[in-house]
Protein backbone atom coordinates (compact mmCIF):
# COMPACT_ATOMS: atom_id res chain seq x y z
CA UNK A 1 0.00 0.00 0.00
CA UNK A 2 1.26 3.45 -0.92
CA UNK A 3 0.87 5.72 2.09
CA UNK A 4 2.80 8.65 0.68
CA UNK A 5 1.03 11.92 1.31
CA UNK A 6 1.39 14.99 -0.86
CA UNK A 7 1.11 18.42 0.73
CA UNK A 8 -0.19 21.61 -0.81
CA UNK A 9 1.31 24.81 0.60
CA UNK A 10 0.08 28.37 0.59
CA UNK A 11 2.19 31.29 -0.64
CA UNK A 12 3.91 31.49 2.77
CA UNK A 13 4.94 27.82 2.72
CA UNK A 14 2.36 26.61 5.24
CA UNK A 15 0.79 23.21 4.66
CA UNK A 16 -2.88 23.79 3.86
CA UNK A 17 -3.93 20.50 2.29
CA UNK A 18 -2.81 16.87 2.43
CA UNK A 19 -3.55 14.48 -0.43
CA UNK A 20 -3.49 10.79 0.49
CA UNK A 21 -4.16 7.66 -1.59
CA UNK A 22 -7.82 6.55 -1.71
CA UNK A 23 -6.96 3.17 -0.18
CA UNK A 24 -5.43 4.91 2.83
CA UNK A 25 -8.40 7.26 3.11
CA UNK A 26 -10.93 4.40 2.95
CA UNK A 27 -9.04 2.45 5.63
CA UNK A 28 -9.01 5.54 7.83
CA UNK A 29 -12.75 6.09 7.31
CA UNK A 30 -13.50 2.51 8.32
CA UNK A 31 -11.29 2.75 11.41
CA UNK A 32 -12.95 6.00 12.50
CA UNK A 33 -16.53 4.95 11.71
CA UNK A 34 -18.79 5.04 14.75
CA UNK A 35 -20.36 1.64 14.28
CA UNK A 36 -22.04 1.89 17.68
CA UNK A 37 -24.13 4.79 16.38
CA UNK A 38 -26.26 2.85 13.93
CA UNK A 39 -30.01 2.83 13.51
CA UNK A 40 -32.24 -0.17 12.99
CA UNK A 41 -34.04 -0.34 9.65
CA UNK A 42 -37.80 0.00 10.27
CA UNK A 43 -39.87 -3.14 9.60
CA UNK A 44 -41.85 -1.42 6.85
CA UNK A 45 -38.55 -0.64 5.04
CA UNK A 46 -37.54 -4.27 5.39
CA UNK A 47 -40.87 -5.35 3.88
CA UNK A 48 -40.29 -3.14 0.84
CA UNK A 49 -36.77 -4.50 0.42
CA UNK A 50 -37.97 -8.09 0.84
CA UNK A 51 -40.66 -7.57 -1.83
CA UNK A 52 -38.15 -6.09 -4.26
CA UNK A 53 -35.58 -8.81 -3.62
CA UNK A 54 -38.18 -11.57 -4.04
CA UNK A 55 -39.34 -10.06 -7.34
CA UNK A 56 -35.75 -9.80 -8.55
CA UNK A 57 -34.98 -13.40 -7.58
CA UNK A 58 -38.11 -14.64 -9.39
CA UNK A 59 -37.66 -12.65 -12.58
CA UNK A 60 -33.95 -11.88 -12.67
CA UNK A 61 -34.87 -8.39 -13.81
CA UNK A 62 -34.35 -5.10 -12.05
CA UNK A 63 -36.30 -1.93 -12.66
CA UNK A 64 -34.87 1.44 -13.49
CA UNK A 65 -34.29 3.61 -10.41
CA UNK A 66 -36.57 6.38 -11.70
CA UNK A 67 -39.41 3.85 -12.19
CA UNK A 68 -38.90 2.49 -8.67
CA UNK A 69 -38.95 5.97 -7.15
CA UNK A 70 -42.24 6.70 -8.89
CA UNK A 71 -43.76 3.39 -7.71
CA UNK A 72 -42.67 4.02 -4.12
CA UNK A 73 -44.06 7.54 -4.23
CA UNK A 74 -47.41 6.29 -5.55
CA UNK A 75 -47.61 3.34 -3.14
CA UNK A 76 -46.12 4.82 0.04
CA UNK A 77 -46.51 8.57 -0.46
CA UNK A 78 -42.83 9.47 -0.53
PyMOL commands that place a pseudoatom at each C-alpha (Angstrom):
pseudoatom trace, name=CA, resn=UNK, resi=1, chain=A, elem=C, hetatm=0, pos=[0.000, 0.000, 0.000]
pseudoatom trace, name=CA, resn=UNK, resi=2, chain=A, elem=C, hetatm=0, pos=[1.264, 3.449, -0.920]
pseudoatom trace, name=CA, resn=UNK, resi=3, chain=A, elem=C, hetatm=0, pos=[0.867, 5.725, 2.092]
pseudoatom trace, name=CA, resn=UNK, resi=4, chain=A, elem=C, hetatm=0, pos=[2.803, 8.651, 0.683]
pseudoatom trace, name=CA, resn=UNK, resi=5, chain=A, elem=C, hetatm=0, pos=[1.026, 11.921, 1.307]
pseudoatom trace, name=CA, resn=UNK, resi=6, chain=A, elem=C, hetatm=0, pos=[1.392, 14.992, -0.863]
pseudoatom trace, name=CA, resn=UNK, resi=7, chain=A, elem=C, hetatm=0, pos=[1.110, 18.416, 0.726]
pseudoatom trace, name=CA, resn=UNK, resi=8, chain=A, elem=C, hetatm=0, pos=[-0.188, 21.615, -0.808]
pseudoatom trace, name=CA, resn=UNK, resi=9, chain=A, elem=C, hetatm=0, pos=[1.308, 24.808, 0.599]
pseudoatom trace, name=CA, resn=UNK, resi=10, chain=A, elem=C, hetatm=0, pos=[0.080, 28.374, 0.589]
pseudoatom trace, name=CA, resn=UNK, resi=11, chain=A, elem=C, hetatm=0, pos=[2.193, 31.294, -0.637]
pseudoatom trace, name=CA, resn=UNK, resi=12, chain=A, elem=C, hetatm=0, pos=[3.914, 31.489, 2.769]
pseudoatom trace, name=CA, resn=UNK, resi=13, chain=A, elem=C, hetatm=0, pos=[4.942, 27.822, 2.722]
pseudoatom trace, name=CA, resn=UNK, resi=14, chain=A, elem=C, hetatm=0, pos=[2.360, 26.614, 5.241]
pseudoatom trace, name=CA, resn=UNK, resi=15, chain=A, elem=C, hetatm=0, pos=[0.789, 23.215, 4.660]
pseudoatom trace, name=CA, resn=UNK, resi=16, chain=A, elem=C, hetatm=0, pos=[-2.877, 23.790, 3.856]
pseudoatom trace, name=CA, resn=UNK, resi=17, chain=A, elem=C, hetatm=0, pos=[-3.925, 20.497, 2.293]
pseudoatom trace, name=CA, resn=UNK, resi=18, chain=A, elem=C, hetatm=0, pos=[-2.813, 16.874, 2.431]
pseudoatom trace, name=CA, resn=UNK, resi=19, chain=A, elem=C, hetatm=0, pos=[-3.552, 14.480, -0.426]
pseudoatom trace, name=CA, resn=UNK, resi=20, chain=A, elem=C, hetatm=0, pos=[-3.492, 10.785, 0.487]
pseudoatom trace, name=CA, resn=UNK, resi=21, chain=A, elem=C, hetatm=0, pos=[-4.161, 7.660, -1.590]
pseudoatom trace, name=CA, resn=UNK, resi=22, chain=A, elem=C, hetatm=0, pos=[-7.816, 6.551, -1.714]
pseudoatom trace, name=CA, resn=UNK, resi=23, chain=A, elem=C, hetatm=0, pos=[-6.958, 3.173, -0.183]
pseudoatom trace, name=CA, resn=UNK, resi=24, chain=A, elem=C, hetatm=0, pos=[-5.425, 4.911, 2.833]
pseudoatom trace, name=CA, resn=UNK, resi=25, chain=A, elem=C, hetatm=0, pos=[-8.399, 7.259, 3.110]
pseudoatom trace, name=CA, resn=UNK, resi=26, chain=A, elem=C, hetatm=0, pos=[-10.925, 4.403, 2.955]
pseudoatom trace, name=CA, resn=UNK, resi=27, chain=A, elem=C, hetatm=0, pos=[-9.042, 2.446, 5.626]
pseudoatom trace, name=CA, resn=UNK, resi=28, chain=A, elem=C, hetatm=0, pos=[-9.008, 5.538, 7.830]
pseudoatom trace, name=CA, resn=UNK, resi=29, chain=A, elem=C, hetatm=0, pos=[-12.753, 6.093, 7.311]
pseudoatom trace, name=CA, resn=UNK, resi=30, chain=A, elem=C, hetatm=0, pos=[-13.495, 2.513, 8.322]
pseudoatom trace, name=CA, resn=UNK, resi=31, chain=A, elem=C, hetatm=0, pos=[-11.285, 2.753, 11.410]
pseudoatom trace, name=CA, resn=UNK, resi=32, chain=A, elem=C, hetatm=0, pos=[-12.955, 6.001, 12.498]
pseudoatom trace, name=CA, resn=UNK, resi=33, chain=A, elem=C, hetatm=0, pos=[-16.528, 4.952, 11.712]
pseudoatom trace, name=CA, resn=UNK, resi=34, chain=A, elem=C, hetatm=0, pos=[-18.786, 5.042, 14.746]
pseudoatom trace, name=CA, resn=UNK, resi=35, chain=A, elem=C, hetatm=0, pos=[-20.362, 1.641, 14.282]
pseudoatom trace, name=CA, resn=UNK, resi=36, chain=A, elem=C, hetatm=0, pos=[-22.043, 1.892, 17.680]
pseudoatom trace, name=CA, resn=UNK, resi=37, chain=A, elem=C, hetatm=0, pos=[-24.134, 4.794, 16.384]
pseudoatom trace, name=CA, resn=UNK, resi=38, chain=A, elem=C, hetatm=0, pos=[-26.262, 2.849, 13.926]
pseudoatom trace, name=CA, resn=UNK, resi=39, chain=A, elem=C, hetatm=0, pos=[-30.015, 2.832, 13.509]
pseudoatom trace, name=CA, resn=UNK, resi=40, chain=A, elem=C, hetatm=0, pos=[-32.236, -0.169, 12.990]
pseudoatom trace, name=CA, resn=UNK, resi=41, chain=A, elem=C, hetatm=0, pos=[-34.045, -0.338, 9.655]
pseudoatom trace, name=CA, resn=UNK, resi=42, chain=A, elem=C, hetatm=0, pos=[-37.800, -0.001, 10.273]
pseudoatom trace, name=CA, resn=UNK, resi=43, chain=A, elem=C, hetatm=0, pos=[-39.867, -3.136, 9.602]
pseudoatom trace, name=CA, resn=UNK, resi=44, chain=A, elem=C, hetatm=0, pos=[-41.848, -1.416, 6.854]
pseudoatom trace, name=CA, resn=UNK, resi=45, chain=A, elem=C, hetatm=0, pos=[-38.548, -0.636, 5.041]
pseudoatom trace, name=CA, resn=UNK, resi=46, chain=A, elem=C, hetatm=0, pos=[-37.536, -4.267, 5.386]
pseudoatom trace, name=CA, resn=UNK, resi=47, chain=A, elem=C, hetatm=0, pos=[-40.870, -5.351, 3.882]
pseudoatom trace, name=CA, resn=UNK, resi=48, chain=A, elem=C, hetatm=0, pos=[-40.289, -3.135, 0.845]
pseudoatom trace, name=CA, resn=UNK, resi=49, chain=A, elem=C, hetatm=0, pos=[-36.773, -4.497, 0.424]
pseudoatom trace, name=CA, resn=UNK, resi=50, chain=A, elem=C, hetatm=0, pos=[-37.966, -8.088, 0.838]
pseudoatom trace, name=CA, resn=UNK, resi=51, chain=A, elem=C, hetatm=0, pos=[-40.656, -7.573, -1.833]
pseudoatom trace, name=CA, resn=UNK, resi=52, chain=A, elem=C, hetatm=0, pos=[-38.145, -6.086, -4.256]
pseudoatom trace, name=CA, resn=UNK, resi=53, chain=A, elem=C, hetatm=0, pos=[-35.584, -8.814, -3.622]
pseudoatom trace, name=CA, resn=UNK, resi=54, chain=A, elem=C, hetatm=0, pos=[-38.180, -11.569, -4.044]
pseudoatom trace, name=CA, resn=UNK, resi=55, chain=A, elem=C, hetatm=0, pos=[-39.342, -10.061, -7.343]
pseudoatom trace, name=CA, resn=UNK, resi=56, chain=A, elem=C, hetatm=0, pos=[-35.745, -9.800, -8.553]
pseudoatom trace, name=CA, resn=UNK, resi=57, chain=A, elem=C, hetatm=0, pos=[-34.977, -13.402, -7.576]
pseudoatom trace, name=CA, resn=UNK, resi=58, chain=A, elem=C, hetatm=0, pos=[-38.108, -14.639, -9.389]
pseudoatom trace, name=CA, resn=UNK, resi=59, chain=A, elem=C, hetatm=0, pos=[-37.663, -12.652, -12.583]
pseudoatom trace, name=CA, resn=UNK, resi=60, chain=A, elem=C, hetatm=0, pos=[-33.953, -11.882, -12.666]
pseudoatom trace, name=CA, resn=UNK, resi=61, chain=A, elem=C, hetatm=0, pos=[-34.872, -8.387, -13.810]
pseudoatom trace, name=CA, resn=UNK, resi=62, chain=A, elem=C, hetatm=0, pos=[-34.349, -5.100, -12.046]
pseudoatom trace, name=CA, resn=UNK, resi=63, chain=A, elem=C, hetatm=0, pos=[-36.300, -1.931, -12.659]
pseudoatom trace, name=CA, resn=UNK, resi=64, chain=A, elem=C, hetatm=0, pos=[-34.874, 1.440, -13.494]
pseudoatom trace, name=CA, resn=UNK, resi=65, chain=A, elem=C, hetatm=0, pos=[-34.285, 3.614, -10.408]
pseudoatom trace, name=CA, resn=UNK, resi=66, chain=A, elem=C, hetatm=0, pos=[-36.575, 6.376, -11.695]
pseudoatom trace, name=CA, resn=UNK, resi=67, chain=A, elem=C, hetatm=0, pos=[-39.407, 3.853, -12.191]
pseudoatom trace, name=CA, resn=UNK, resi=68, chain=A, elem=C, hetatm=0, pos=[-38.896, 2.490, -8.672]
pseudoatom trace, name=CA, resn=UNK, resi=69, chain=A, elem=C, hetatm=0, pos=[-38.948, 5.968, -7.148]
pseudoatom trace, name=CA, resn=UNK, resi=70, chain=A, elem=C, hetatm=0, pos=[-42.245, 6.699, -8.889]
pseudoatom trace, name=CA, resn=UNK, resi=71, chain=A, elem=C, hetatm=0, pos=[-43.761, 3.395, -7.710]
pseudoatom trace, name=CA, resn=UNK, resi=72, chain=A, elem=C, hetatm=0, pos=[-42.669, 4.025, -4.122]
pseudoatom trace, name=CA, resn=UNK, resi=73, chain=A, elem=C, hetatm=0, pos=[-44.063, 7.540, -4.233]
pseudoatom trace, name=CA, resn=UNK, resi=74, chain=A, elem=C, hetatm=0, pos=[-47.406, 6.288, -5.545]
pseudoatom trace, name=CA, resn=UNK, resi=75, chain=A, elem=C, hetatm=0, pos=[-47.607, 3.338, -3.143]
pseudoatom trace, name=CA, resn=UNK, resi=76, chain=A, elem=C, hetatm=0, pos=[-46.115, 4.818, 0.042]
pseudoatom trace, name=CA, resn=UNK, resi=77, chain=A, elem=C, hetatm=0, pos=[-46.510, 8.566, -0.458]
pseudoatom trace, name=CA, resn=UNK, resi=78, chain=A, elem=C, hetatm=0, pos=[-42.834, 9.475, -0.528]
for i in range(1, 78): cmd.bond("trace and resi %d" % i, "trace and resi %d" % (i + 1))
show_as sticks, trace
zoom trace
